[in-house]
């Protein structure tokens, strides 16, 4: 398990190093966002909360025909998230993720994004768990469960209300696929739907003037 945690920390370190080596455009727009979302694995309810730090932001002007140009923003973020979902009679899954996020926002505030990164999962088994001790007695196990390494990858769409409405928040719906391992000597795959809100005090990222 220690080896797995070291690998995850190494991957997070590499992601941060890559982010710091990228050229930073428009440094006055650097900010962070706070996230709160409903996190559901198939039909099982949960929550997700996190914070993301902007690493790079650029405003791009695209030339089109009929003398009408379009504008969109491209952002790169590093995020940390605490996620949980409840699978009745099976387990509760509490997992941390660190993600590299690529996001595009057009002049109307429409968002499309892609994210991927490593994580660490801790499951808590449902019901009461017992174990047989070396002395032959039966003992109850408190907070029974397992640790897993995981990788998450996903994409989604949303609306940034700071672009048109000048409101400091956005709504996003995203589908993530989490892969937990080793899971009974296999790889455990589970789709997760995330619907939530992000708050930012820094407002509009696109300047179309």
PyMOL commands that set and color helices and strands:
alter all, ss='L'
color gray80, all
select helices_A, chain A and resi 2-21+27-29+161-164
alter helices_A, ss='H'
color red, helices_A
select strands_A, chain A and resi 32-40+46-62+70-87+91-106+110-125+129-132+138-141+147-160+169-183+186-199
alter strands_A, ss='S'
color yellow, strands_A
deselect
rebuild
show_as cartoon
